Amino acid sequence: CGKVFSKVFAPHWIGNGVFSQCTSLETIEIKENIDRIPDEMFLGCEALKKVKLHEQISRIGARAFAGCRNLETLYVPDSVTAIGENAFSDVHDKFILMCSFGSYAESYARNHKITYQLV
């Protein structure tokens, strides 16, 4: 499922849960033509270890990364102005949200008791 997305097509819109429960997806890079991570996009992708978001992404949907038990870090750019509920529930025990001081992501991490690191 991950190979198809990154190498075969580059859609401008992605629906909710498009990669949910994918067992083979380990890394993915979200290209600039995608402006948001929809709800439950990677729900239950237990093999997912690395996600690269571009600097203009605006939103991360509800439960977008829920159940990604191997996801240890995610850099959230300053352009993100909304993160849905439980976006990072049930991730790796040592998960760290990487973000900038004063960003929406920092506020979200503090309010939801998610470990974060300022970059």
N, C-alpha and C positions, 0 to 999 in steps of 0.2 A: 504494500500500500504506500509506503514512503517513497519508493523508487519511482512510482508512477507520478506522484505529485511533483517531485523535484526535477525530473528529467524529461517527462513526456509532454506535459502541458503546464501552462501558467495562467490559471483562471484569474478573472478580476473579482470574482465573488465566490465565496465558499460557504456552503450551508452548515447548519448546526450538526455537530457530531460526525463530521465527514471522516475522521480517522479513528473514531472511538472503537475501543477494543482491538485495535491493530496490535498484533503480537510481534511483528517483525520490525517495526519502526524504531530506530535507535537515535538517529539525528535528523534534524530538518532545519532548513533555512527558509524563513518566510520572506518572500521577495517584495519589492516596493509596490507592486500592483495590488497587493492585498492590504486594505486599510484597517482591518480588525481581525481579532481571533474570535470566531463565533462561539456561542455556548457549546460546551461539551465537545469541542473540536478534538481533543486528545484524551478524552475520558477513558480511563482504564488501559492506557498504552503503557503497560508495565515495563517494557524494554526501553522506553524513551529515556535517553541520558542527556542529550544536548539539543537545545533549541536556540536558534539565532533569530531575533526579531530585528527588523530594520528600524531606523531612527524616526520614521514617520507614523508608525502604527498608533492608532488612536484609542483602541479599546480591547480589553481582554474579557471575554464573556464568562458567564456563570459556569462553574465546574469545568472550565476549559482544560485544566491540567489535573483534575481530580483523579486520583488513583494511579498517577504516574510514579510508581514506587522507586524507580531508579533515577528520577530527576533530582539532582542535588543542588543545582544553581540555575537561576534564570535572571538575565539582565533585562530589566524593564526600562525602556527609554523614557525621557521626560515628556515625550509627545503623548504618552498614555494618560488620558484624563478620566477613565472609568475602568473599574475592575469589578466584575460580577461576583456575587456571593459564592463562597466555597471554591473559588477559582483554583486554589492550591491545596485543597483538602486531600489528605491521604497520600501525600508525596513522601519522598525519602525522609527518614527521621532527622537527617542533618541538612535538610533543604535550607538554602539561603537565597533570599531575594536580593539581587544586586540592583541598586538604584541611586539616584542623586539626592543630595540634601534638599529638602523642601519640595520634593516631587510628590505627585499623587501616589505613586507606588510606596514611598516611604510612609506616608500617612496611612495607607491601606495596611501595610505590614504592621505598624504600631497598633492600629485599631483592631486587627485580627490576630494579634500575638504571633506573628510570623517572624522568624529570625531574618534580619536583613543586614546588609553591609553597604555602606555608602561608597560610591566610586566616583 
